Amino acid sequence: MNQQLAHVDRPRLTREWWRGATIYQIYPRSFADSNGDGIGDLPGITARLDHVASLGVDAVWLSPFFPSPMADFGYDVSDYCDVDPIFGTLDDFDALIERGHALGLKIIIDQVYSHTSDAHAWFQESRADRANAKADWYVWADAKPDGSPPSNWQSVFGGPAWTWDARRGQYYMHNFLSSQPQLNVHNPDVQDALLATARFWLDRGVDGFRMDAINFSMHDPALTDNPPAPPSNTPRTRPFDFQLHVHNQSHADIPRFIARIRALLDSYGNRFTVAEIGGADNDHEMKAFTADGRHFDSAYGFDFLYARQLTPGLVREATERWPDQPGLGWPSWAFSNHDAPRAVSRWAAPEDRDGYARLTMLLLLSLRGDVFIYQGEELGLSQVEIGFDDLKDPEAIANWPLTLNRDGARTPLPWCAVSPGLGFSSGKPWLPLGDDHAALTISAQDGDPESMLAFTRTLVALRNDSDALLLGAMRVIEASDQMLVFDRSVAGETMLCVFNLGEKPVRWAPAEPARWQIVAQVGTVDDWALGRFSGYVARTIDQ
């Protein structure tokens, strides 16, 4: 039953390159260091892009590499149109684009439009006084009569979302760190400036943008207090968790600005935009921000990124919110990224991680939508335990030890077990390496046909070879305590996707079993009986 079918020649459906794409996320600080300073850089990425291309993915998403004080490791931008010296130069970026395109890879970069660094020239001018040309480029407000902040809004990273500035005699708003002042994106001049930065990178050849925290980009100008959140069983570790964020974000005018971004990208042709949209009730925003072909192409939320367990019900609930119907946007999915603990450590005990990494990769690459593979996911990397003295993440430091530790997912990629720094750097890496990562290096897995790396390549190739997996509708057949079964279908092709996400063996046979042949599997599958943490994808024999 585990025999794989050979490639089936059939006429392929036409599609935009990004629809159904597999996209590989690179966190530049931790991918590859070319100069021995312990921090990854653009030349390091360029030199190692062959590894990414070997996976068969369509595109690379680069996390920020712009000039920044690095208070939030690049998400506090001080210049939108340059490269921070720790990562290289604009010439290095151009070389990366050229190499990526030569390898058939599209290059997507982050754009951070809700806030800047307080070191940005725009903010330096804005804070100087209340009458300068950029006085209204950020969110400023007078104190209440008692001197307290203008509203009860709270910062994601802890404490009020307002900081007093003596030069202006006003508070400025920040949804994140106090060194990340909130842009006033209601202001048309700010929108024009942000569009100019997008044009700068499009002119340099980028193929699209991942829009960071875009639902934070506009606030309620009336500065209305947020209401308290209702009681919840979810642990609350920050003041931010005690509110419903209905006034400091998610303003109804955001889609109008998104339409302007979309019009700009459409003028370049064949470009792609995907939005990060967080929050407990983000479904409405995701739909509004991707609607009717005039907004972003796709969006992803945090359905899986912070889930403590992977359950059939979770998959069903998340995917059924995105049916294949006119006017509805295209979904994207990620199980891990630079902001969330690695999925394999959240969802599996240490002794089960190798098999579970394979199971979740099979599931991810079977979903309808675009899928994001975070660097190291193709190796089965686990979350690294980082001691307090080694922490760099400001959120983890501020909320130690309760907040999820982002540093443990940002540790350097292991390239070679016999090289210093596991081949990442000849110097001391900026974060500690995982104790178990030496056994999972790229060099150790590259020539092993049974490795997680080889399995990932096989699954990406299977997805690329199947219009049903790339573009087909998704129909959930069963989502019980353990069993998740769905099919993906287009005219002339159906793929059956069956997963036992539980610890007990289960038998699940398709209708007319003789019609189906398994083309990929993980774990034990014997006469349609699935062992614990097992799954398969099958294609009808007559296709």
C-alpha positions as CSV (number, residue, x, y, z in Angstrom):
1,M,0.0,0.0,0.0
2,N,2.9,2.4,0.5
3,Q,4.1,2.2,-3.1
4,Q,4.2,5.6,-4.7
5,L,2.6,6.3,-8.0
6,A,4.8,7.6,-10.8
7,H,4.3,11.1,-12.2
8,V,1.0,11.2,-14.0
9,D,1.1,13.3,-17.2
10,R,-2.1,15.3,-17.6
11,P,-2.9,18.8,-18.8
12,R,-2.3,21.2,-15.9
13,L,-4.6,24.0,-14.8
14,T,-3.3,27.5,-15.2
15,R,-2.8,29.5,-12.0
16,E,-1.1,32.6,-10.6
17,W,2.3,31.5,-9.3
18,W,1.4,32.2,-5.7
19,R,-1.9,30.3,-5.6
20,G,-1.3,27.1,-3.8
21,A,2.4,28.1,-3.4
22,T,4.8,26.7,-0.9
23,I,6.8,29.6,0.7
24,Y,9.9,29.2,2.8
25,Q,10.4,31.7,5.6
26,I,14.0,32.9,6.2
27,Y,14.8,34.7,9.5
28,P,18.0,36.5,8.3
29,R,19.7,36.7,11.7
30,S,19.7,32.9,12.0
31,F,19.9,31.5,8.5
32,A,23.6,31.7,7.6
33,D,26.5,34.0,8.7
34,S,29.1,34.9,6.0
35,N,31.4,37.1,8.0
36,G,31.9,35.4,11.4
37,D,30.1,38.0,13.6
38,G,27.6,35.4,14.8
39,I,24.7,37.1,13.0
40,G,23.2,35.8,9.8
41,D,23.3,38.2,6.8
42,L,22.2,38.6,3.2
43,P,25.4,37.2,1.6
44,G,25.0,34.2,3.8
45,I,21.4,33.7,2.5
46,T,22.5,34.1,-1.1
47,A,25.3,31.5,-0.7
48,R,22.8,29.0,0.7
49,L,19.8,29.5,-1.5
50,D,20.5,26.3,-3.3
51,H,19.3,24.5,-0.2
52,V,16.0,26.3,-0.4
53,A,15.6,25.7,-4.1
54,S,16.3,22.0,-3.5
55,L,13.1,21.8,-1.5
56,G,11.1,22.6,-4.6
57,V,9.4,25.6,-3.0
58,D,8.0,28.5,-5.0
59,A,9.2,31.5,-3.0
60,V,11.2,32.8,0.0
61,W,9.9,35.2,2.6
62,L,12.6,37.3,4.2
63,S,11.9,38.7,7.7
64,P,13.1,42.3,8.1
65,F,16.7,43.3,7.2
66,F,16.2,47.1,7.2
67,P,18.2,49.5,9.3
68,S,17.0,49.2,12.9
69,P,18.2,49.7,16.5
70,M,17.1,46.0,16.8
71,A,15.0,46.6,19.9
72,D,12.5,44.2,18.3
73,F,15.0,42.7,15.9
74,G,14.1,44.5,12.7
75,Y,10.4,45.1,13.3
76,D,11.4,48.5,14.6
77,V,12.4,50.1,11.2
78,S,14.5,53.2,11.2
79,D,14.8,53.4,7.4
80,Y,12.4,51.6,5.0
81,C,14.7,51.9,2.0
82,D,18.1,50.5,3.0
83,V,19.8,47.4,4.5
84,D,21.1,47.4,8.0
85,P,24.9,47.0,8.0
86,I,24.8,43.9,10.1
87,F,23.0,42.2,7.2
88,G,24.9,43.8,4.3
89,T,24.2,46.4,1.7
90,L,21.7,47.2,-1.0
91,D,24.2,45.6,-3.5
92,D,24.0,42.4,-1.4
93,F,20.2,42.5,-1.6
94,D,20.3,42.9,-5.4
95,A,22.7,39.9,-5.6
96,L,20.2,37.9,-3.5
97,I,17.4,38.8,-5.8
98,E,19.4,37.9,-8.8
99,R,20.5,34.5,-7.4
100,G,17.0,33.7,-6.2
101,H,15.4,34.4,-9.5
102,A,18.1,32.4,-11.3
103,L,17.1,29.5,-9.1
104,G,13.4,29.9,-9.9
105,L,12.6,31.4,-6.5
106,K,10.3,34.4,-6.0
107,I,11.5,36.8,-3.2
108,I,8.9,38.2,-0.8
109,I,9.9,40.7,1.9
110,D,8.3,42.0,5.1
111,Q,6.7,45.5,5.2
112,V,5.9,47.0,8.5
113,Y,3.4,49.7,8.1
114,S,1.8,50.1,11.5
115,H,4.8,51.6,13.3
116,T,8.5,52.6,13.0
117,S,11.4,52.8,15.3
118,D,11.6,56.0,17.4
119,A,15.0,56.4,15.6
120,H,13.3,56.9,12.3
121,A,13.8,60.4,10.8
122,W,10.0,60.7,10.4
123,F,9.5,60.3,14.2
124,Q,12.5,62.5,15.1
125,E,10.8,65.4,13.1
126,S,7.3,64.6,14.4
127,R,8.3,64.8,18.0
128,A,10.2,68.1,17.7
129,D,7.1,70.2,18.1
130,R,3.4,70.3,17.2
131,A,3.8,72.5,14.1
132,N,6.3,70.7,11.9
133,A,5.5,69.1,8.5
134,K,5.3,65.6,10.1
135,A,3.6,66.6,13.3
136,D,0.6,64.4,12.4
137,W,2.5,61.5,11.0
138,Y,2.3,59.6,14.3
139,V,-0.5,59.2,16.9
140,W,-0.2,62.0,19.4
141,A,-2.7,63.0,22.1
142,D,-3.0,65.2,25.1
143,A,-3.0,63.8,28.6
144,K,-6.3,63.5,30.5
145,P,-6.9,66.3,33.1
146,D,-5.2,64.2,35.8
147,G,-2.1,63.7,33.6
148,S,-2.9,60.0,32.8
149,P,-2.8,58.5,29.3
150,P,-5.5,59.4,26.8
151,S,-7.1,56.0,26.8
152,N,-6.8,52.6,28.6
153,W,-5.2,50.9,25.6
154,Q,-2.4,48.4,26.5
155,S,0.7,47.4,24.6
156,V,1.2,43.9,23.3
157,F,4.6,43.8,25.1
158,G,3.2,45.0,28.5
159,G,2.1,48.2,30.1
160,P,0.1,51.2,28.6
161,A,0.2,51.8,24.9
162,W,1.1,55.4,25.6
163,T,4.4,57.1,26.5
164,W,4.9,60.7,27.5
165,D,7.1,62.9,25.4
166,A,8.2,66.2,27.1
167,R,9.2,67.9,23.9
168,R,5.6,67.9,22.5
169,G,4.0,67.8,25.9
170,Q,1.9,64.9,24.7
171,Y,1.6,61.2,24.8
172,Y,2.5,59.1,21.7
173,M,0.9,55.7,21.0
174,H,2.7,52.4,20.6
175,N,1.0,49.0,20.2
176,F,4.3,47.3,20.8
177,L,7.5,48.6,22.5
178,S,7.7,52.3,23.5
179,S,10.5,52.5,20.9
180,Q,8.0,51.5,18.2
181,P,5.7,54.6,17.9
182,Q,2.4,54.2,16.0
183,L,2.2,55.7,12.5
184,N,-1.0,57.7,11.8
185,V,-1.9,55.8,8.7
186,H,-5.2,57.7,8.6
187,N,-3.0,60.6,7.2
188,P,-2.9,60.4,3.4
189,D,0.7,61.8,3.4
190,V,1.8,58.8,5.6
191,Q,0.0,56.4,3.2
192,D,1.8,58.1,0.2
193,A,5.2,57.7,2.0
194,L,4.6,54.0,2.7
195,L,3.5,53.4,-0.9
196,A,6.8,55.1,-2.0
197,T,8.8,52.6,0.1
198,A,6.8,49.7,-1.5
199,R,7.7,51.1,-4.9
200,F,11.4,51.3,-3.9
201,W,11.5,47.6,-3.3
202,L,9.3,46.6,-6.2
203,D,11.7,48.5,-8.5
204,R,14.5,46.4,-7.1
205,G,12.7,43.2,-8.2
206,V,10.9,41.9,-5.2
207,D,8.0,39.6,-6.0
208,G,5.7,40.6,-3.2
209,F,5.2,41.5,0.4
210,R,4.2,39.9,3.7
211,M,2.4,42.7,5.6
212,D,3.3,42.7,9.3
213,A,0.6,43.4,11.9
214,I,-1.5,45.2,9.3
215,N,-4.7,45.2,11.4
216,F,-2.8,47.4,13.9
217,S,-2.3,50.1,11.2
218,M,-5.3,52.3,12.1
219,H,-6.9,53.3,15.4
220,D,-10.1,54.9,16.5
221,P,-9.3,58.7,16.3
222,A,-11.7,59.3,19.2
223,L,-9.4,57.3,21.4
224,T,-12.3,55.4,22.9
225,D,-11.4,53.1,25.8
226,N,-11.3,49.4,25.0
227,P,-13.9,47.2,26.9
228,P,-12.7,44.5,29.2
229,A,-12.4,41.0,27.8
230,P,-14.9,38.4,29.1
231,P,-13.7,35.7,31.5
232,S,-11.6,33.1,29.7
233,N,-9.8,29.8,30.5
234,T,-6.8,31.1,28.5
235,P,-3.9,32.2,30.8
236,R,-3.5,36.0,30.8
237,T,0.2,37.0,31.2
238,R,0.0,40.6,30.0
239,P,-2.4,43.6,30.6
240,F,-3.1,43.4,26.9
241,D,-4.9,40.1,27.4
242,F,-7.5,41.7,29.6
243,Q,-9.1,43.8,26.9
244,L,-11.1,43.5,23.7
245,H,-9.0,45.4,21.1
246,V,-11.8,47.0,19.2
247,H,-10.5,50.6,19.3
248,N,-6.7,50.6,19.1
249,Q,-6.7,48.5,16.0
250,S,-9.0,47.0,13.2
251,H,-10.4,50.3,12.0
252,A,-12.9,50.1,9.2
253,D,-10.8,52.3,6.9
254,I,-7.9,49.8,6.7
255,P,-9.3,48.1,3.6
256,R,-9.3,51.4,1.7
257,F,-5.5,51.7,2.3
258,I,-5.1,48.1,1.4
259,A,-6.8,48.8,-2.0
260,R,-4.2,51.5,-2.6
261,I,-1.4,49.0,-1.9
262,R,-3.0,46.4,-4.2
263,A,-3.4,49.0,-7.1
264,L,0.3,49.7,-6.8
265,L,1.3,46.0,-6.9
266,D,-1.1,45.4,-9.8
267,S,0.7,48.1,-11.8
268,Y,3.9,45.9,-11.6
269,G,2.1,42.7,-12.5
270,N,2.5,39.1,-11.1
271,R,3.2,40.3,-7.6
272,F,1.8,38.8,-4.3
273,T,0.7,40.1,-0.9
274,V,0.0,38.1,2.2
275,A,-1.2,39.7,5.5
276,E,-0.4,38.7,9.0
277,I,-3.6,39.3,11.0
278,G,-3.5,38.3,14.6
279,G,-6.1,38.4,17.3
280,A,-8.7,36.1,18.8
281,D,-11.5,37.3,16.5
282,N,-9.6,38.0,13.3
283,D,-11.8,36.2,10.8
284,H,-13.8,39.2,9.7
285,E,-10.6,41.2,9.1
286,M,-9.0,38.4,7.2
287,K,-12.0,38.3,4.9
288,A,-12.2,42.1,4.5
289,F,-8.5,42.4,3.9
290,T,-8.5,39.8,1.0
291,A,-11.9,40.4,-0.5
292,D,-13.0,40.6,-4.2
293,G,-9.6,40.7,-5.9
294,R,-9.0,44.4,-4.9
295,H,-7.2,43.9,-1.6
296,F,-4.4,41.5,-0.5
297,D,-4.1,38.1,-2.3
298,S,-4.0,36.1,0.9
299,A,-3.9,36.3,4.7
300,Y,-2.9,34.0,7.6
301,G,-3.9,34.2,11.2
302,F,-2.7,32.3,14.3
303,D,-5.0,29.3,14.2
304,F,-2.1,26.9,14.4
305,L,0.8,29.1,15.5
306,Y,-0.1,29.2,19.2
307,A,-2.3,26.1,19.4
308,R,-1.3,23.9,22.3
309,Q,-2.7,20.8,20.5
310,L,-3.3,19.9,16.9
311,T,-6.8,18.4,16.7
312,P,-9.0,17.3,13.9
313,G,-11.6,19.9,15.1
314,L,-9.1,22.7,15.0
315,V,-8.2,21.9,11.4
316,R,-11.8,21.6,10.4
317,E,-12.8,24.9,12.0
318,A,-9.9,26.8,10.5
319,T,-10.1,25.5,7.0
320,E,-13.9,25.6,6.7
321,R,-13.8,29.3,7.2
322,W,-12.3,29.5,3.7
323,P,-14.6,27.8,1.3
324,D,-14.0,28.0,-2.4
325,Q,-16.5,30.7,-3.4
326,P,-16.4,33.8,-5.5
327,G,-15.2,37.0,-3.9
328,L,-13.6,35.3,-0.9
329,G,-9.9,35.6,-0.4
330,W,-7.3,32.8,-0.6
331,P,-6.0,31.4,2.7
332,S,-2.5,30.8,3.9
333,W,-1.3,28.5,6.7
334,A,1.7,28.2,8.9
335,F,2.4,25.8,11.8
336,S,5.6,27.6,12.9
337,N,7.3,30.9,12.4
338,H,9.7,33.3,14.2
339,D,7.1,34.5,16.7
340,A,5.7,31.1,17.8
341,P,7.3,28.1,19.5
342,R,8.1,25.4,17.0
343,A,5.0,23.2,16.4
344,V,6.8,19.9,16.9
345,S,7.7,20.9,20.5
346,R,4.2,22.2,21.2
347,W,2.4,19.2,19.8
348,A,4.6,16.1,20.5
349,A,6.5,14.5,23.3
350,P,10.3,14.4,22.7
351,E,10.2,10.7,21.8
352,D,7.5,11.3,19.2
353,R,8.9,14.4,17.5
354,D,10.5,12.8,14.5
355,G,7.4,11.0,13.4
356,Y,5.2,13.9,14.3
357,A,7.3,16.4,12.3
358,R,6.6,14.2,9.3
359,L,2.9,13.9,10.1
360,T,2.5,17.7,10.4
361,M,4.5,18.3,7.2
362,L,2.2,15.9,5.3
363,L,-0.8,17.7,6.7
364,L,0.5,21.2,6.0
365,L,1.3,20.4,2.4
366,S,-2.2,18.8,1.9
367,L,-4.1,21.9,2.9
368,R,-6.0,24.2,0.5
369,G,-4.2,27.6,0.4
370,D,-0.6,28.8,0.4
371,V,1.6,27.1,3.0
372,F,4.6,28.5,4.8
373,I,7.6,26.3,5.9
374,Y,9.7,28.0,8.6
375,Q,13.4,27.5,8.3
376,G,14.4,24.3,10.1
377,E,10.9,22.8,9.8
378,E,12.1,20.8,6.9
379,L,14.7,19.3,9.3
380,G,12.4,18.6,12.2
381,L,14.0,21.1,14.5
382,S,12.7,21.4,18.0
383,Q,12.2,24.5,20.2
384,V,15.4,25.4,22.0
385,E,15.3,26.1,25.7
386,I,16.9,29.5,26.3
387,G,18.0,30.5,29.8
388,F,17.1,34.0,31.0
389,D,20.7,35.2,30.7
390,D,20.8,34.4,27.0
391,L,17.4,35.9,26.1
392,K,17.2,38.6,23.5
393,D,13.5,38.8,22.9
394,P,12.1,41.9,24.6
395,E,8.7,40.3,25.2
396,A,10.1,37.2,26.8
397,I,12.4,39.3,29.0
398,A,9.6,41.6,30.1
399,N,7.2,38.8,30.9
400,W,9.6,36.1,32.1
401,P,8.9,33.3,32.7
402,L,5.3,33.1,31.6
403,T,5.2,34.5,28.0
404,L,6.0,32.2,25.1
405,N,9.7,32.5,24.3
406,R,10.2,33.6,20.7
407,D,14.0,33.2,20.9
408,G,13.7,29.4,21.1
409,A,12.3,29.4,17.6
410,R,14.9,31.8,16.3
411,T,18.1,29.9,17.0
412,P,20.6,29.4,14.2
413,L,20.0,26.9,11.4
414,P,22.3,23.9,11.7
415,W,24.2,23.2,8.5
416,C,27.1,20.9,9.4
417,A,27.7,19.0,12.7
418,V,31.5,18.9,12.3
419,S,31.9,22.7,11.7
420,P,32.1,25.4,14.3
421,G,28.7,26.8,15.2
422,L,27.2,23.8,13.3
423,G,28.2,25.6,10.1
424,F,26.0,28.6,10.8
425,S,29.0,30.9,11.8
426,S,32.7,30.7,12.5
427,G,32.0,33.1,15.4
428,K,29.8,32.8,18.5
429,P,26.2,32.5,17.3
430,W,23.9,35.3,18.6
431,L,21.6,32.7,20.2
432,P,22.6,29.3,21.6
433,L,22.3,26.3,19.3
434,G,19.9,23.5,20.2
435,D,21.5,20.5,22.1
436,D,19.8,18.1,19.8
437,H,20.3,20.0,16.5
438,A,23.7,18.6,15.7
439,A,22.0,15.3,14.8
440,L,19.6,17.2,12.5
441,T,22.0,19.2,10.4
442,I,21.4,19.7,6.7
443,S,24.7,17.9,5.8
444,A,23.6,14.9,7.9
445,Q,20.2,14.7,6.3
446,D,21.0,15.7,2.7
447,G,22.2,12.4,1.4
448,D,19.8,10.2,3.5
449,P,16.7,9.1,1.6
450,E,15.0,8.3,4.9
451,S,15.6,11.7,6.4
452,M,13.0,14.4,7.3
453,L,14.7,16.6,4.7
454,A,14.2,14.0,2.0
455,F,10.6,13.5,3.1
456,T,9.9,17.2,2.8
457,R,11.3,17.3,-0.7
458,T,9.1,14.4,-1.7
459,L,6.0,16.0,-0.3
460,V,6.6,19.4,-2.0
461,A,7.2,17.6,-5.3
462,L,3.9,15.7,-4.8
463,R,2.0,18.9,-4.1
464,N,3.6,20.6,-7.1
465,D,2.6,17.6,-9.3
466,S,-1.1,17.7,-8.2
467,D,-3.6,20.3,-9.3
468,A,-5.9,18.9,-6.7
469,L,-3.4,19.7,-3.9
470,L,-2.5,23.1,-5.4
471,L,-5.9,24.4,-6.3
472,G,-8.6,21.9,-5.5
473,A,-11.6,22.4,-3.2
474,M,-11.3,20.9,0.3
475,R,-14.1,18.8,1.8
476,V,-13.8,17.5,5.3
477,I,-15.2,14.0,5.5
478,E,-14.5,13.3,9.2
479,A,-13.1,15.3,12.1
480,S,-13.5,13.1,15.2
481,D,-11.4,12.9,18.4
482,Q,-8.5,11.4,16.5
483,M,-9.3,11.1,12.8
484,L,-9.1,13.8,10.3
485,V,-10.1,12.9,6.8
486,F,-10.6,15.3,3.9
487,D,-10.3,15.2,0.1
488,R,-8.9,17.7,-2.3
489,S,-10.4,17.7,-5.8
490,V,-10.5,19.3,-9.2
491,A,-12.0,18.0,-12.4
492,G,-10.3,14.7,-13.2
493,E,-8.3,14.4,-10.0
494,T,-9.1,13.7,-6.3
495,M,-6.6,13.2,-3.5
496,L,-7.8,11.6,-0.2
497,C,-5.9,12.8,2.9
498,V,-6.3,10.7,6.0
499,F,-4.6,11.4,9.4
500,N,-4.7,9.7,12.8
501,L,-3.7,12.6,15.1
502,G,-4.1,10.5,18.2
503,E,-2.2,7.9,20.2
504,K,-4.4,4.9,19.6
505,P,-4.5,2.9,16.3
506,V,-7.6,3.5,14.2
507,R,-9.0,1.7,11.2
508,W,-10.5,4.0,8.5
509,A,-11.1,2.6,5.0
510,P,-12.3,4.7,2.1
511,A,-15.3,3.7,0.0
512,E,-14.2,1.3,-2.7
513,P,-10.8,0.8,-1.2
514,A,-9.5,-0.9,-4.4
515,R,-9.8,2.4,-6.3
516,W,-7.2,4.1,-4.1
517,Q,-3.4,3.9,-4.0
518,I,-1.3,5.6,-1.4
519,V,1.2,8.1,-2.8
520,A,2.7,9.4,0.5
521,Q,2.5,8.2,4.0
522,V,3.9,8.6,7.5
523,G,3.8,6.1,10.3
524,T,2.2,2.7,10.2
525,V,-0.6,2.1,7.6
526,D,-1.5,-1.5,7.1
527,D,-4.7,-2.7,5.3
528,W,-6.2,0.8,5.9
529,A,-5.4,0.6,9.7
530,L,-3.5,3.6,10.9
531,G,-1.1,3.4,13.8
532,R,-0.7,6.3,16.3
533,F,0.4,9.5,14.7
534,S,0.1,8.2,11.1
535,G,-1.4,9.4,7.9
536,Y,-1.4,9.1,4.2
537,V,-2.4,10.8,0.9
538,A,-4.0,8.6,-1.7
539,R,-4.9,9.0,-5.4
540,T,-7.5,7.0,-7.3
541,I,-5.7,4.5,-9.5
542,D,-7.7,5.5,-12.6
543,Q,-6.5,9.1,-12.5
